[in-house]
Amino acid sequence: MISAAVEKLILDLFEAGMVKFGQFTLRSGAKSAFYFDLRPIISRPLLLRQLAGVFVEQMEGIVCDRIAGIPFTGLPLAVAVALEGNYPMVFCRERSKAYGTGRLVEGDHNVGDRVLLLDDTITDGASKLDSVERFRSVQLVVKDVLVFLDRRQGGEATLRRHAVNLVSVCDVYDLLRVLFAAGKIVQEQYEEVLSYFGVGCPEGRQQQKG
C-alpha cells in the first residue's frame, strides 16, 4: 500500500505531463501503452524536492554509505536526495578518464563502501546492471537499487539474479489505480494498459476498474 504522499506525487507528476498515455517505444525497443518520463522534473524545483522527500522516506531501513544516480535521469534525482537527506553522493563515468586522476567513480569513497543506486523507473533491468557492474569493478558494493516506478516487466528478477535487491516507491498498478480513482484517466485507458501488461497484473488490482 502506497502512502498519501506518494499518491499526491503521482497526481502531481501526471498534471506536470510526466505520465503519458498512447503508443510509445521504450529504450529497449519494446512498445508501451504509457510512458513515464521524469526528465522534465529538473525544471520544476518544488516537484523535484517533493520527489526527493518521498525517496528519502523510502530509504529508511536501507543500509548505504553513498548514493548514486544512474545516468542520466537518475543524476539530478540523486543530487536532490543527497541535499534532502544529507547523503554523500558519488557518480560513475561510462569509462575512466584518460587524463587527470583517471577515476571511474567521482566523489569521496573507499573500497567496500556500500552504494545505493537511484533511478526513475525500471523495465527489464538491463541498464541498471551496467551501472551495478561499473561500481563493482572498483570494489564498491551495490546491493540495492531504488526507483520511483517499477513497470513490473522483469527488472526485479534480473537484479535478483545478480544479488541486487530492487526497492520501488510504487509500481505500474499503483500508478494506474491512483490516476483512475482520481478521474485522470478513463476506463478505456486503464484497461488498455492492463491489457498491455496481460497476466502480469497482480490478482485483485484489476478490481479497481469498478
Secondary structure, 3 states (H helix, E strand, C coil): CCCHHHHHHHHHHHHCCCEEEEEEECCCCCEEEEEECCHHHHHCHHHHHHHHHHHHHHCCCCCCCEEEECCCCHHHHHHHHHHHHCCCECEECCCCCCCCCCCCEECCCCCCCEEEEEEEEECCCHHHHHHHHHHHHCCCEEEEEEEEEECCCCHHHHHHCCCCEEEEEEEHHHHHHHHHHCCCCCHHHHHHHHHHHHHHCCCCHHHHHC
